[in-house]
């Protein structure tokens, strides 16, 4: 099933049959590593299975958004420990994945991902503030220097739809060489935030449900903000 978003794009919108064919042809094993929702990732044996806004950088951004919502001071000494929960959850720095692209690579900033770049331009829309963006950029720069994986995506955005995958155990590659879609592994992403909530709750002396609610609210707000900016006009399919 699908729902329509207001059409404001010149990209070729994929038909339901085209999307269904792409889903069937591009299924990949779910390996529980993260990548961004970006449609430019090529189908390779090493392609991460969880497509989520911003990849692991998006998890950091959602955590910062949840701290703003919870009223936790970003000057607190616990902030580095809270952010390290994201790194620990993915299995360490060398398993932390995010991306830039050929348009942003020369700018010298860590993470030229559209999800993060749009938040930098309009923090309020993403439930963030200037201090949160500074902390995010500093952490991503640190992680990159320590050996985190920053993939460089090439080419132009040509996504013709958005595919939301509810099962945490299923995944797909976002393009077949000629057609692209934004892919969001909603079920797997929610499991990530449940794990993060457990670790962060211990640090903040809050309940796991309280932190999980703030995390998912922040992540959903940030996802919606990016959809409006990068995927407006595309059909959203649930797989």
DRENDO-1510 file (C-alpha; in Angstrom, 1 decimal, always signed):
<recs>
REC; n; res; u; v; w
REC; 1; UNK; +0.0; +0.0; +0.0 .
REC; 2; UNK; +1.1; +3.6; -0.5 .
REC; 3; UNK; +0.3; +7.1; +0.3 .
REC; 4; UNK; +0.9; +10.2; -1.8 .
REC; 5; UNK; +3.0; +13.2; -1.0 .
REC; 6; UNK; +2.5; +16.6; -2.7 .
REC; 7; UNK; +4.3; +16.5; -6.0 .
REC; 8; UNK; +7.1; +19.0; -6.3 .
REC; 9; UNK; +9.8; +17.1; -8.1 .
REC; 10; UNK; +10.9; +16.6; -11.7 .
REC; 11; UNK; +12.3; +13.2; -10.9 .
REC; 12; UNK; +10.6; +10.3; -12.7 .
REC; 13; UNK; +8.2; +8.8; -10.2 .
REC; 14; UNK; +8.3; +5.0; -10.2 .
REC; 15; UNK; +5.1; +3.1; -10.6 .
REC; 16; UNK; +3.9; +0.5; -8.0 .
REC; 17; UNK; +4.9; -2.3; -10.4 .
REC; 18; UNK; +8.4; -0.8; -10.8 .
REC; 19; UNK; +8.8; -0.5; -7.1 .
REC; 20; UNK; +7.6; -4.0; -6.5 .
REC; 21; UNK; +10.1; -5.4; -9.1 .
REC; 22; UNK; +12.9; -3.4; -7.5 .
REC; 23; UNK; +12.1; -4.7; -4.1 .
REC; 24; UNK; +12.0; -8.3; -5.3 .
REC; 25; UNK; +15.3; -8.0; -7.3 .
REC; 26; UNK; +17.2; -6.0; -4.7 .
REC; 27; UNK; +16.6; -8.1; -1.5 .
REC; 28; UNK; +19.8; -8.4; +0.5 .
REC; 29; UNK; +20.6; -10.2; +3.8 .
REC; 30; UNK; +20.0; -8.2; +7.0 .
REC; 31; UNK; +23.3; -7.9; +8.7 .
REC; 32; UNK; +22.4; -5.2; +11.3 .
REC; 33; UNK; +25.0; -2.7; +10.2 .
REC; 34; UNK; +23.6; +0.8; +9.3 .
REC; 35; UNK; +23.7; +3.0; +6.2 .
REC; 36; UNK; +21.7; +6.0; +5.2 .
REC; 37; UNK; +18.4; +6.0; +3.4 .
REC; 38; UNK; +20.2; +7.5; +0.3 .
REC; 39; UNK; +19.4; +5.8; -3.0 .
REC; 40; UNK; +22.9; +6.1; -4.4 .
REC; 41; UNK; +24.4; +3.1; -2.5 .
REC; 42; UNK; +25.4; +0.4; -4.9 .
REC; 43; UNK; +24.3; -3.2; -4.5 .
REC; 44; UNK; +27.5; -4.9; -3.2 .
REC; 45; UNK; +28.2; -7.9; -1.0 .
REC; 46; UNK; +29.3; -5.4; +1.7 .
REC; 47; UNK; +26.2; -3.2; +1.7 .
REC; 48; UNK; +24.9; -2.6; +5.2 .
REC; 49; UNK; +21.5; -3.9; +5.9 .
REC; 50; UNK; +19.8; -1.2; +8.0 .
REC; 51; UNK; +18.9; +1.8; +6.0 .
REC; 52; UNK; +18.1; +4.7; +8.4 .
REC; 53; UNK; +18.3; +8.5; +8.1 .
REC; 54; UNK; +22.0; +9.5; +8.3 .
REC; 55; UNK; +23.2; +6.0; +9.1 .
REC; 56; UNK; +24.9; +5.9; +12.5 .
REC; 57; UNK; +25.3; +9.7; +12.3 .
REC; 58; UNK; +21.5; +9.9; +12.3 .
REC; 59; UNK; +21.5; +7.9; +15.6 .
REC; 60; UNK; +23.8; +10.6; +17.1 .
REC; 61; UNK; +21.5; +13.3; +15.8 .
REC; 62; UNK; +18.4; +11.6; +17.3 .
REC; 63; UNK; +20.1; +11.2; +20.6 .
REC; 64; UNK; +20.9; +14.9; +20.7 .
REC; 65; UNK; +17.3; +15.7; +19.8 .
REC; 66; UNK; +16.0; +13.5; +22.6 .
REC; 67; UNK; +18.3; +15.3; +25.1 .
REC; 68; UNK; +16.9; +18.6; +24.0 .
REC; 69; UNK; +13.4; +17.2; +24.5 .
REC; 70; UNK; +14.2; +15.7; +27.9 .
REC; 71; UNK; +15.7; +19.0; +29.1 .
REC; 72; UNK; +19.2; +17.6; +29.6 .
REC; 73; UNK; +21.8; +20.3; +29.6 .
REC; 74; UNK; +24.2; +19.9; +26.6 .
REC; 75; UNK; +26.9; +21.3; +28.9 .
REC; 76; UNK; +26.5; +18.3; +31.2 .
REC; 77; UNK; +29.6; +16.1; +31.8 .
REC; 78; UNK; +27.5; +13.1; +30.9 .
REC; 79; UNK; +27.0; +14.1; +27.2 .
REC; 80; UNK; +30.2; +12.4; +25.9 .
REC; 81; UNK; +29.2; +9.2; +27.8 .
REC; 82; UNK; +25.7; +9.4; +26.3 .
REC; 83; UNK; +27.0; +9.8; +22.8 .
REC; 84; UNK; +29.4; +6.9; +23.2 .
REC; 85; UNK; +26.4; +4.6; +23.8 .
REC; 86; UNK; +25.8; +5.0; +20.1 .
REC; 87; UNK; +29.4; +4.0; +19.3 .
REC; 88; UNK; +29.3; +1.1; +21.7 .
REC; 89; UNK; +26.0; -0.2; +20.4 .
REC; 90; UNK; +27.3; -0.6; +16.9 .
REC; 91; UNK; +30.4; -2.4; +18.2 .
REC; 92; UNK; +33.0; +0.4; +18.3 .
REC; 93; UNK; +34.4; +3.1; +16.1 .
REC; 94; UNK; +35.3; +0.9; +13.2 .
REC; 95; UNK; +31.7; -0.3; +12.9 .
REC; 96; UNK; +30.3; +3.3; +12.9 .
REC; 97; UNK; +29.0; +4.1; +9.4 .
REC; 98; UNK; +28.0; +7.4; +7.8 .
REC; 99; UNK; +28.5; +9.0; +4.4 .
REC; 100; UNK; +29.4; +12.1; +2.4 .
REC; 101; UNK; +29.2; +12.5; -1.4 .
REC; 102; UNK; +31.2; +14.0; -4.2 .
REC; 103; UNK; +29.3; +17.3; -3.9 .
REC; 104; UNK; +30.3; +17.8; -0.2 .
REC; 105; UNK; +33.6; +15.9; -0.1 .
REC; 106; UNK; +35.7; +18.9; -0.9 .
REC; 107; UNK; +34.1; +21.0; +1.9 .
REC; 108; UNK; +36.1; +19.2; +4.5 .
REC; 109; UNK; +33.2; +18.5; +6.9 .
REC; 110; UNK; +32.6; +15.1; +8.4 .
REC; 111; UNK; +29.4; +13.7; +7.0 .
REC; 112; UNK; +28.1; +15.5; +3.9 .
REC; 113; UNK; +24.9; +13.5; +4.2 .
REC; 114; UNK; +21.7; +15.4; +3.3 .
REC; 115; UNK; +20.0; +14.4; +6.5 .
REC; 116; UNK; +22.7; +16.0; +8.6 .
REC; 117; UNK; +23.3; +18.9; +6.2 .
REC; 118; UNK; +19.7; +19.9; +6.3 .
REC; 119; UNK; +19.8; +19.8; +10.1 .
REC; 120; UNK; +22.8; +22.1; +10.1 .
REC; 121; UNK; +20.9; +24.7; +8.0 .
REC; 122; UNK; +17.7; +24.5; +10.1 .
REC; 123; UNK; +18.3; +23.0; +13.5 .
REC; 124; UNK; +15.0; +24.1; +15.0 .
REC; 125; UNK; +13.1; +22.1; +12.3 .
REC; 126; UNK; +15.0; +19.0; +13.5 .
REC; 127; UNK; +14.3; +19.6; +17.2 .
REC; 128; UNK; +17.9; +20.7; +17.7 .
REC; 129; UNK; +19.8; +23.9; +18.5 .
REC; 130; UNK; +23.1; +25.4; +17.5 .
REC; 131; UNK; +24.9; +23.8; +20.5 .
REC; 132; UNK; +23.6; +20.4; +19.5 .
REC; 133; UNK; +24.9; +20.8; +15.9 .
REC; 134; UNK; +28.3; +21.9; +17.3 .
REC; 135; UNK; +28.5; +18.8; +19.4 .
REC; 136; UNK; +27.3; +16.6; +16.5 .
REC; 137; UNK; +30.0; +17.9; +14.2 .
REC; 138; UNK; +32.7; +17.7; +16.8 .
REC; 139; UNK; +31.8; +14.0; +17.5 .
REC; 140; UNK; +31.6; +13.1; +13.8 .
REC; 141; UNK; +35.0; +14.7; +13.2 .
REC; 142; UNK; +36.5; +12.8; +16.1 .
REC; 143; UNK; +35.0; +9.5; +15.0 .
REC; 144; UNK; +36.3; +10.0; +11.4 .
REC; 145; UNK; +39.8; +10.7; +12.7 .
REC; 146; UNK; +39.5; +7.5; +14.9 .
REC; 147; UNK; +38.7; +5.3; +11.9 .
REC; 148; UNK; +34.9; +5.4; +11.5 .
REC; 149; UNK; +33.6; +4.4; +8.0 .
REC; 150; UNK; +32.6; +7.4; +5.9 .
REC; 151; UNK; +31.5; +6.2; +2.5 .
REC; 152; UNK; +31.6; +8.6; -0.5 .
REC; 153; UNK; +28.5; +8.3; -2.6 .
REC; 154; UNK; +28.7; +9.3; -6.2 .
REC; 155; UNK; +26.3; +10.8; -8.8 .
REC; 156; UNK; +23.0; +12.6; -8.4 .
REC; 157; UNK; +19.9; +11.9; -6.4 .
REC; 158; UNK; +17.4; +10.1; -8.7 .
REC; 159; UNK; +15.1; +8.4; -6.2 .
REC; 160; UNK; +11.7; +7.7; -7.6 .
REC; 161; UNK; +9.9; +6.6; -4.4 .
REC; 162; UNK; +10.3; +5.9; -0.7 .
REC; 163; UNK; +10.2; +2.3; +0.5 .
REC; 164; UNK; +9.6; +1.7; +4.2 .
REC; 165; UNK; +10.4; -1.8; +5.5 .
REC; 166; UNK; +8.7; -2.7; +8.7 .
REC; 167; UNK; +10.3; -6.1; +9.3 .
REC; 168; UNK; +13.6; -5.8; +11.2 .
REC; 169; UNK; +14.8; -8.9; +9.4 .
REC; 170; UNK; +14.4; -7.9; +5.8 .
REC; 171; UNK; +16.4; -5.4; +3.7 .
REC; 172; UNK; +17.0; -4.3; +0.1 .
REC; 173; UNK; +19.6; -2.4; -1.9 .
REC; 174; UNK; +18.3; +1.0; -3.0 .
REC; 175; UNK; +19.1; +0.9; -6.7 .
REC; 176; UNK; +19.7; -1.5; -9.6 .
REC; 177; UNK; +22.0; +0.8; -11.6 .
REC; 178; UNK; +19.1; +2.6; -13.4 .
REC; 179; UNK; +16.4; +3.2; -10.8 .
REC; 180; UNK; +16.8; +4.5; -7.3 .
REC; 181; UNK; +14.6; +4.6; -4.2 .
REC; 182; UNK; +15.0; +5.9; -0.7 .
REC; 183; UNK; +14.9; +2.9; +1.7 .
REC; 184; UNK; +14.0; +3.1; +5.4 .
REC; 185; UNK; +14.3; +0.0; +7.6 .
REC; 186; UNK; +11.7; +1.2; +10.2 .
REC; 187; UNK; +11.5; -2.0; +12.2 .
REC; 188; UNK; +15.3; -2.4; +12.5 .
REC; 189; UNK; +15.7; +1.3; +13.3 .
REC; 190; UNK; +13.2; +1.0; +16.2 .
REC; 191; UNK; +15.2; -1.9; +17.6 .
REC; 192; UNK; +18.3; +0.3; +17.5 .
REC; 193; UNK; +16.6; +3.0; +19.5 .
REC; 194; UNK; +15.4; +0.4; +22.1 .
REC; 195; UNK; +19.0; -0.7; +22.6 .
REC; 196; UNK; +20.2; +2.9; +22.8 .
REC; 197; UNK; +17.4; +3.8; +25.3 .
REC; 198; UNK; +18.5; +1.0; +27.6 .
REC; 199; UNK; +22.1; +2.3; +27.8 .
REC; 200; UNK; +21.2; +6.0; +28.0 .
REC; 201; UNK; +18.6; +5.5; +30.7 .
REC; 202; UNK; +21.3; +4.2; +33.0 .
REC; 203; UNK; +23.4; +7.2; +32.5 .
REC; 204; UNK; +20.6; +9.8; +32.9 .
REC; 205; UNK; +18.9; +7.9; +35.7 .
REC; 206; UNK; +15.7; +7.8; +33.8 .
REC; 207; UNK; +13.4; +4.9; +32.8 .
REC; 208; UNK; +14.1; +3.1; +29.6 .
REC; 209; UNK; +10.6; +3.8; +28.3 .
REC; 210; UNK; +11.0; +7.6; +29.0 .
REC; 211; UNK; +14.2; +7.7; +27.0 .
REC; 212; UNK; +12.9; +5.4; +24.2 .
REC; 213; UNK; +9.8; +7.7; +23.8 .
REC; 214; UNK; +12.0; +10.8; +23.5 .
REC; 215; UNK; +14.4; +9.0; +21.1 .
REC; 216; UNK; +11.7; +7.8; +18.8 .
REC; 217; UNK; +9.9; +11.2; +18.8 .
REC; 218; UNK; +13.2; +12.9; +18.0 .
REC; 219; UNK; +14.0; +10.4; +15.2 .
REC; 220; UNK; +10.6; +10.7; +13.7 .
REC; 221; UNK; +10.6; +14.5; +13.7 .
REC; 222; UNK; +14.0; +14.5; +12.0 .
REC; 223; UNK; +12.9; +11.9; +9.5 .
REC; 224; UNK; +9.8; +13.9; +8.6 .
REC; 225; UNK; +11.9; +17.1; +8.2 .
REC; 226; UNK; +14.2; +15.3; +5.8 .
REC; 227; UNK; +11.3; +13.7; +3.8 .
REC; 228; UNK; +9.9; +17.2; +3.2 .
REC; 229; UNK; +13.2; +18.5; +2.0 .
REC; 230; UNK; +14.5; +15.6; +0.0 .
REC; 231; UNK; +11.6; +13.4; -0.9 .
REC; 232; UNK; +8.6; +15.7; -1.3 .
REC; 233; UNK; +6.4; +14.5; -4.2 .
REC; 234; UNK; +7.5; +10.8; -3.9 .
REC; 235; UNK; +5.1; +7.9; -3.2 .
REC; 236; UNK; +5.8; +6.2; +0.1 .
REC; 237; UNK; +5.4; +2.4; -0.1 .
REC; 238; UNK; +5.3; +0.0; +2.8 .
REC; 239; UNK; +7.1; -3.3; +2.2 .
</recs>
